[in-house]
Amino acid sequence: MNSINLCDNQTFIEKTWLPIPRPATRYLRFTLEGERLSKAPLVTPELPHVANLPDNGDNYLSVSSFVVEPGQRPSIEANYFAALHTLVLVRLTSAEVDRLAALCSPTWVMRLACDDHQIGFVLTSPLREVTDARDLVERAKGYYPDRVVDLYDFHRLPHGTTTLASTGPELLVWQPETTTSRFTLQDALRGSVREAATPTAPEPATPDDSRPSAFTKYSLRGHLDEVERVLTDQRPILGRIVARNQATCLYAAPSTGKTLITLHLIAEAIVAGVINPSKLLYVNMDDNPSGLVEKGQLAEEYGFHMLADGYRGFNLKQFQVTLRSMIETQTVDGTILVLDTLKKFVDTMSKQEARQFTNVVRKFVTLGGTVIALSHTNKALDANGKPVYSGTTDIIDDFDCVFIVSKVDRENDKGKTVVVFENKKSRGTVASAAAFSYASGKVSYPELFASVQEVDPEEWQPYVKSEEQRSDGELVEVVTEAINAGIRSKMLLAAEVSRRTGASRQAAIRVIEKYAESGSANQRWTFKRGARGVHQYELVTKATAPAA
């Protein structure tokens, strides 16, 4: 591999920085000759050190981001952990790097000294749960003991003299657009170690072609109709939100209307003859007696089944036993399960429980079942002020379809509530987004149920767009002021916007790039490439301001 000179420290940080959960930061450390890294102060990107890290010292970036609270001193303690962004391995030989890179493409590879390499993988989705992050790091350590950078530690940057070689690090591979999921990474780590441990095999004996393989009994040859039957039946059954023979999860904050709208869609599907009501089981584990009566009356009217904890001998244990029995006896076909709410069926914060639960769900779906799980979003919003799922990522990873449901507040919508379903993952023909409205105020449940209706996209999509523009307005104003004040580089602008508005650096950089698009009606600034390729931003003389 040849050395690459395509990336300075600032560009490297910028490309491996995003997305940062709010309010959090990654930290820098740099040392001069003879100084110890553990004694070096933590430096945040708001400081000019980002662009002026010393060439005659050792420069480092944390693999994780950490929460920063007002008045708080910089800290990389576990209590302030926000997310793991990169997995970095060090002290690898050329052969080890080649084996690992052949199985999983890295974001970068650096040579620090003769046959001493650092390899880095930027995660496609930063791991915000410390249990998930710790699990990945510990698994990596199991394959490469003492050579994995810990959650609370730092890796070297590409420029600066290392203590191992006077020539400094050499960037051998630089693929800033390459990211890796944690599961792909785990498989690659395991595979690279196995490959290294496999001795050269002797010449194999001539096989007996007449003897079938032990795996032949599992072959799908001649049995593809079993797969095709499930595939062709994956048509939408609840509006444009849920497809048959899939596992779908709807995430929403409490009192958003996810149960109401789900029941409305069930009723519509039954009336239209899309689903057989005797095959639909609404498992209500999250209601009081009053709520059970209200929803039970709907079940009676439309003919579907409702099960409730503590009634007629039903409980969570019976649910689990019956579900496994249906799978074992292969009597699943056509059954639709609605689970309300998911946390009553599985501890979504436990990786082990979530993984076991999704394994059972996948078997159920494979045999022709459909699962619709209603779950809660996190109390904290994302960088754009939108809801995010709660719990580990196992549900997201293993379910077929995921929607985030949120309320839309519109001034002209007096007397009704509008909610938007935004698709975050799909396999099949479900909608990318849909919206529904229902009556607000003090009305009976039958009146509330009867008031549900789908909203025409032409009515709500312009509103969502104007909301985005309105949220951009404050950030645009701060970027403009910062450029006028002499702050010109993207990273320093993002840091200043984050400091003054509380927005994440990810949101700030999105706005900086969005309003720099040449020819756009909303262009507010442009940029020129300065020293080392750093973008230097300047205001344009005339522009159309975004909606404020």
C-alpha positions in Angstrom: 0.0 0.0 0.0 1.2 3.5 -0.8 1.0 6.5 1.4 -1.8 9.0 0.7 -1.7 12.8 1.2 -5.3 13.5 0.7 -6.3 14.4 4.1 -5.2 16.9 6.8 -6.2 16.6 10.4 -9.1 19.0 10.1 -10.6 17.3 7.1 -10.1 13.9 8.8 -12.0 15.1 11.9 -14.8 16.6 9.8 -15.3 13.4 7.7 -15.4 11.1 10.7 -17.2 13.5 13.0 -20.9 13.1 12.2 -23.5 12.5 13.4 -23.0 13.7 17.0 -26.0 13.3 19.4 -27.0 16.5 21.1 -25.7 18.0 23.3 -22.3 16.2 23.0 -18.9 16.5 21.5 -15.8 14.4 20.6 -12.6 15.5 22.2 -9.1 16.1 20.9 -5.8 15.7 22.7 -2.3 16.6 21.5 1.1 16.3 23.1 4.5 17.7 22.3 7.7 15.7 22.5 8.3 14.1 25.9 4.7 14.8 27.2 2.4 12.0 28.3 -1.0 11.6 26.6 -2.8 11.0 29.9 -1.7 14.4 31.1 -2.7 16.3 28.0 -5.8 18.5 28.4 -9.1 17.7 26.6 -9.8 20.1 23.8 -13.2 20.7 22.2 -13.6 21.6 18.5 -14.8 25.1 19.4 -11.2 26.0 20.0 -8.8 27.0 17.2 -6.7 24.0 18.0 -8.8 22.0 15.5 -7.1 23.8 12.6 -3.8 24.3 14.3 -2.8 20.9 15.8 1.0 20.8 16.0 3.0 18.9 13.3 5.7 18.2 15.9 3.5 16.4 18.4 1.1 13.5 18.7 -2.5 14.3 17.8 -5.5 12.3 18.9 -9.3 12.1 18.5 -11.7 10.3 20.8 -13.6 7.3 19.4 -16.7 8.3 21.3 -18.6 11.5 22.0 -19.5 12.8 25.4 -22.3 14.9 26.8 -21.4 18.5 27.5 -23.5 20.4 30.1 -23.3 24.2 30.8 -20.5 25.0 33.1 -19.2 21.4 33.0 -15.5 20.7 32.7 -14.5 18.4 29.8 -14.9 14.8 30.8 -14.6 11.4 29.2 -16.1 9.5 32.1 -18.7 6.8 31.7 -21.5 9.1 33.1 -21.1 11.5 30.2 -21.0 8.8 27.4 -23.1 9.9 24.4 -22.2 7.5 21.5 -19.4 5.3 20.0 -18.6 6.6 16.5 -15.6 4.5 15.4 -14.0 1.2 16.1 -10.2 1.5 15.9 -7.6 -1.3 16.1 -3.9 -0.6 16.6 -0.6 -2.4 16.4 -1.7 -4.6 13.6 0.8 -6.2 11.1 0.4 -5.8 7.4 -0.9 -9.3 7.1 -3.6 -8.7 9.8 -4.7 -5.5 8.1 -5.0 -7.2 4.7 -7.0 -10.1 6.2 -9.4 -7.7 8.0 -9.7 -5.2 5.1 -10.6 -8.1 2.7 -13.6 -8.9 4.8 -14.7 -5.4 5.8 -13.7 -2.2 4.0 -12.1 0.2 6.5 -12.6 4.0 6.5 -8.8 4.4 7.0 -5.6 2.6 7.5 -2.5 4.3 8.9 1.1 3.1 9.2 2.6 4.4 12.4 5.9 2.5 12.2 7.4 -0.5 10.4 4.6 -3.1 10.3 2.7 -1.3 13.0 -0.7 -0.1 11.7 -3.9 1.5 12.9 -7.2 0.6 11.1 -10.4 2.5 11.6 -14.1 1.8 10.9 -16.7 4.6 11.1 -20.0 3.1 12.2 -22.9 3.5 9.9 -25.1 4.3 13.0 -23.3 5.5 16.1 -24.0 3.3 19.1 -25.8 5.5 21.6 -26.5 2.8 24.2 -23.4 2.2 26.2 -24.4 -1.5 26.5 -24.3 -1.8 22.6 -21.0 0.1 22.4 -19.4 -1.9 25.1 -20.6 -5.2 23.5 -19.0 -4.3 20.2 -15.7 -3.2 21.8 -15.5 -6.3 24.1 -16.3 -8.6 21.1 -13.4 -7.0 19.2 -11.1 -7.3 22.1 -12.0 -11.0 22.2 -10.6 -11.4 18.7 -7.7 -8.9 19.1 -6.7 -8.7 22.7 -5.0 -5.5 23.8 -5.3 -3.9 20.4 -8.7 -2.3 20.4 -9.1 1.4 21.4 -11.5 1.5 24.4 -14.8 3.5 24.5 -13.1 6.2 26.6 -9.8 6.4 24.7 -8.3 8.1 21.7 -6.8 7.2 18.3 -4.0 9.0 16.3 -4.8 11.6 13.7 -3.0 11.4 10.3 -0.7 14.4 10.8 1.8 14.9 13.6 5.1 13.2 14.6 4.4 9.9 16.4 6.6 8.6 19.2 7.1 5.5 17.2 8.5 7.0 14.0 10.1 10.3 13.3 8.4 10.5 9.9 4.9 10.6 11.4 1.9 8.5 10.5 1.3 7.5 6.9 -2.3 7.4 5.7 -2.4 4.3 3.5 -6.1 4.0 3.0 -8.6 6.9 3.1 -12.3 6.2 2.2 -14.3 8.9 4.1 -17.6 7.7 2.6 -17.2 4.2 3.8 -19.1 3.2 6.9 -19.8 -0.2 8.5 -22.6 -1.7 10.6 -21.6 -3.2 13.9 -22.9 -6.6 12.8 -20.8 -6.6 9.6 -17.8 -5.6 11.7 -18.3 -8.3 14.2 -18.5 -10.9 11.4 -15.4 -9.6 9.8 -13.4 -9.6 13.0 -14.4 -13.1 13.7 -13.6 -14.2 10.1 -10.2 -12.6 10.0 -9.1 -14.4 13.2 -10.4 -17.7 11.9 -8.6 -17.3 8.6 -5.4 -16.5 10.4 -5.8 -19.6 12.6 -6.6 -22.0 9.8 -3.6 -24.1 8.9 -2.8 -25.1 5.4 -5.0 -28.0 4.7 -3.6 -31.2 3.1 -4.7 -32.1 -0.4 -8.3 -33.3 0.0 -9.3 -36.8 -0.8 -11.3 -37.5 -3.9 -15.0 -37.0 -2.8 -17.6 -39.6 -3.2 -20.0 -37.9 -5.6 -22.7 -40.5 -5.0 -23.1 -39.6 -1.3 -25.4 -36.6 -0.6 -24.2 -33.8 1.7 -25.6 -33.7 5.2 -27.1 -30.3 4.4 -29.0 -31.6 1.4 -32.2 -32.1 3.4 -32.3 -28.3 4.0 -32.0 -27.4 0.3 -34.7 -25.2 -1.2 -34.2 -26.8 -4.6 -37.7 -27.9 -5.8 -39.3 -26.1 -2.8 -39.1 -22.4 -3.8 -42.9 -22.3 -3.9 -42.8 -22.1 -0.1 -40.7 -18.9 -0.3 -42.7 -17.4 -3.2 -46.0 -17.9 -1.3 -44.8 -15.7 1.5 -43.2 -13.2 -0.9 -46.3 -12.7 -3.1 -48.4 -12.2 0.0 -46.4 -9.3 1.3 -49.1 -6.8 0.2 -50.3 -3.8 2.4 -53.1 -4.8 4.8 -53.4 -1.7 7.1 -53.6 1.3 4.9 -50.2 1.9 3.3 -48.4 1.3 6.6 -48.3 -2.4 7.4 -47.7 -5.3 4.9 -48.8 -8.9 5.4 -46.1 -11.5 6.5 -43.8 -8.8 7.9 -42.8 -7.6 11.3 -43.7 -3.8 11.7 -43.0 -1.5 14.6 -44.7 1.8 15.1 -42.8 4.1 17.5 -44.6 7.1 19.0 -44.7 9.2 22.2 -47.6 8.3 24.6 -51.0 9.9 23.6 -49.9 10.4 20.0 -52.7 8.2 18.7 -50.8 5.2 17.5 -53.3 2.7 19.0 -56.3 4.7 17.8 -55.1 4.9 14.2 -54.0 1.2 14.2 -57.5 0.1 15.3 -59.0 2.4 12.7 -56.9 0.8 10.0 -57.8 -2.7 11.3 -61.5 -1.8 11.0 -61.1 -0.5 7.5 -59.2 -3.6 6.4 -61.9 -5.9 7.8 -64.7 -4.0 6.2 -62.8 -4.0 2.9 -62.3 -7.8 3.1 -58.5 -7.4 3.2 -58.0 -9.4 6.4 -60.0 -12.1 8.1 -61.0 -10.7 11.5 -60.9 -14.2 13.1 -57.2 -14.3 12.4 -56.4 -11.0 14.0 -55.5 -10.9 17.7 -55.1 -7.5 19.4 -53.0 -8.3 22.5 -53.8 -5.4 24.8 -51.3 -5.3 27.7 -51.3 -1.6 28.3 -54.9 -0.6 29.2 -57.1 -0.1 32.3 -60.6 -1.7 32.5 -62.2 1.4 31.0 -59.8 1.3 28.0 -60.4 -2.5 27.7 -64.1 -2.0 27.4 -63.8 0.8 24.8 -61.5 -1.3 22.6 -63.4 -4.5 23.4 -66.5 -3.0 21.9 -64.7 -2.4 18.7 -63.5 -6.0 18.7 -67.1 -7.2 19.1 -68.3 -4.9 16.3 -65.7 -5.8 13.8 -65.1 -9.5 14.8 -61.4 -9.5 15.7 -60.1 -10.9 19.0 -58.7 -8.9 21.9 -56.6 -10.5 24.6 -55.8 -8.8 27.9 -53.4 -9.5 30.8 -55.2 -11.1 33.7 -58.5 -12.0 31.9 -59.6 -15.5 31.1 -56.3 -17.0 32.3 -54.2 -15.0 29.8 -50.9 -13.5 30.8 -47.4 -12.9 29.3 -46.2 -16.4 30.0 -49.3 -17.9 28.2 -48.6 -15.6 25.3 -45.0 -16.8 25.0 -45.9 -20.5 25.4 -48.7 -20.2 22.8 -46.6 -18.3 20.3 -43.8 -20.9 20.5 -46.3 -23.7 20.2 -47.7 -22.2 17.0 -44.2 -22.0 15.5 -43.3 -25.6 16.5 -46.6 -27.0 15.1 -46.5 -24.7 12.1 -50.0 -23.4 12.7 -49.1 -19.7 12.2 -50.3 -19.1 8.6 -52.5 -16.1 8.3 -52.3 -15.0 12.0 -51.9 -11.3 12.7 -50.6 -10.2 16.1 -50.9 -6.6 17.3 -48.8 -6.1 20.4 -49.7 -3.1 22.5 -47.2 -2.0 23.9 -43.9 -3.6 23.0 -42.3 -3.0 26.4 -44.9 -5.3 28.0 -43.6 -8.2 25.9 -39.9 -7.6 26.1 -37.4 -5.4 27.9 -36.3 -3.2 25.0 -33.3 -2.0 26.9 -31.9 -5.5 27.2 -29.9 -6.6 24.1 -30.2 -10.3 25.1 -34.0 -10.2 25.6 -34.5 -8.1 22.5 -32.4 -10.5 20.4 -34.3 -13.5 21.7 -37.6 -11.8 21.1 -36.8 -10.9 17.5 -35.6 -14.4 16.8 -39.0 -15.7 17.7 -40.8 -13.0 15.7 -38.7 -13.8 12.6 -39.7 -17.5 12.9 -43.4 -16.5 13.3 -43.2 -14.2 10.2 -41.3 -16.8 8.1 -44.2 -19.2 8.7 -46.7 -16.7 7.3 -47.6 -14.6 10.3 -47.7 -10.8 10.7 -46.6 -8.9 13.7 -47.5 -5.2 14.4 -45.8 -3.9 17.5 -46.6 -0.5 19.1 -43.7 1.0 21.0 -42.6 4.3 22.6 -40.1 6.8 21.4 -37.3 8.2 23.5 -38.0 11.3 25.7 -35.0 13.0 24.1 -35.4 14.3 20.5 -32.8 14.0 17.7 -30.7 16.8 16.3 -33.6 18.0 14.1 -36.1 18.0 17.0 -37.8 14.8 15.9 -38.7 11.7 18.0 -36.3 8.7 18.0 -37.0 5.1 19.0 -36.3 3.9 22.5 -34.3 0.8 23.5 -31.5 -1.0 21.8 -31.3 -1.2 18.0 -32.2 -4.9 17.8 -35.9 -4.2 17.1 -34.9 -1.8 14.3 -32.4 -4.1 12.9 -34.5 -7.3 12.9 -38.0 -6.0 12.1 -38.9 -5.6 8.4 -40.6 -2.2 8.7 -40.3 0.7 11.2 -42.3 4.0 11.4 -41.7 7.0 13.7 -45.1 8.7 14.5 -45.2 12.3 15.6 -47.8 15.0 16.0 -48.0 18.0 13.6 -49.2 21.2 15.1 -50.9 23.4 12.5 -52.6 26.7 13.3 -55.5 26.0 11.0 -56.2 22.6 12.5 -58.4 23.7 15.3 -60.4 20.9 16.8 -58.3 18.1 15.3 -54.9 16.5 15.7 -52.7 15.5 12.8 -50.0 12.9 13.1 -47.4 11.9 10.6 -46.0 8.4 10.1 -42.4 8.6 8.7 -40.8 5.4 7.5 -37.3 4.6 8.8 -37.0 1.1 7.4 -39.0 -0.9 4.9 -39.0 -4.1 2.9 -41.7 -4.0 0.3 -44.3 -1.6 -0.9 -45.3 0.4 2.2 -45.5 4.2 2.0 -42.5 6.4 2.8 -44.8 8.6 4.8 -48.5 9.0 5.6 -50.6 11.3 7.8 -53.9 10.9 9.7 -56.1 13.3 11.7 -58.5 12.7 14.5 -60.7 14.9 16.7 -59.2 16.7 19.7 -60.8 17.9 22.8 -63.3 16.0 25.1 -65.1 13.5 22.9 -66.1 9.9 23.6 -64.0 7.1 22.3 -66.5 6.0 19.7 -66.6 9.6 18.4 -62.8 9.7 18.5 -62.5 6.5 16.6 -65.1 7.6 14.0 -63.2 10.9 13.5 -59.9 9.2 12.2 -59.2 9.9 8.6 -56.1 9.9 6.3 -54.8 13.3 5.4 -54.0 14.1 1.7 -50.2 14.4 1.3 -50.7 17.7 -0.5 -52.1 19.1 2.7 -49.4 18.0 5.2 -46.2 17.7 3.1 -45.9 21.5 2.5 -46.3 22.1 6.2 -43.5 19.7 7.1 -41.3 21.4 4.5 -42.1 24.9 5.9 -41.3 23.5 9.4 -37.8 22.5 8.2 -37.3 25.9 6.7 -38.5 27.6 9.8 -36.1 25.6 11.9 -33.3 26.5 9.5 -33.9 30.2 9.9 -32.2 30.6 13.3 -29.2 28.6 12.3 -28.8 30.6 9.0 -28.9 33.8 11.0 -26.1 32.6 13.3 -24.0 31.3 10.5 -24.3 34.7 8.7 -23.2 36.5 11.9 -20.3 34.1 12.4 -19.0 34.6 8.9 -19.3 38.4 9.3 -17.3 38.0 12.5 -14.4 36.3 10.6 -15.2 32.6 11.4 -14.8 31.0 7.9 -14.1 27.2 8.2 -16.9 24.7 8.2 -15.9 23.0 11.5 -15.4 26.3 13.3 -18.7 27.6 12.0 -20.5 24.5 13.0 -19.0 24.7 16.5 -20.0 28.3 16.9 -23.6 27.6 15.7 -23.8 24.7 18.2 -22.5 26.8 21.0 -24.9 29.7 20.4 -28.1 27.8 19.5 -27.7 24.4 21.2 -28.2 22.6 17.9 -26.0 19.7 17.1 -22.9 20.1 14.9 -24.6 17.7 12.5 -27.6 20.0 12.1 -25.3 23.0 11.8 -23.2 21.4 9.0 -26.4 20.3 7.2 -27.5 24.0 7.1 -24.0 25.2 6.1 -23.9 22.8 3.2 -27.6 23.3 2.2 -27.4 27.1 1.8 -24.0 26.9 0.0 -25.5 25.1 -3.0 -24.6 27.1 -6.1 -27.6 28.2 -8.1 -30.1 27.5 -5.3 -32.8 30.1 -4.8 -31.9 30.0 -1.1 -28.1 30.2 -1.4 -26.7 32.4 1.3 -23.0 31.8 1.1 -20.3 30.2 -1.0 -16.9 28.8 -0.3 -13.3 28.7 -1.6 -10.7 26.1 -0.9 -8.0 27.4 1.3 -4.8 25.9 2.6 -4.9 22.1 2.9 -8.2 22.1 1.1 -10.1 23.6 4.0 -13.4 25.3 2.9 -13.4 29.1 3.6 -17.0 30.5 3.5 -18.1 33.9 2.3 -21.5 35.5 2.1 -23.1 36.0 -1.3 -24.2 39.5 -2.2 -27.8 38.6 -3.0 -29.9 35.7 -1.8 -33.4 34.7 -1.0 -33.6 34.1 2.7 -35.2 30.9 4.0 -38.6 31.2 5.7 -38.2 32.5 9.2 
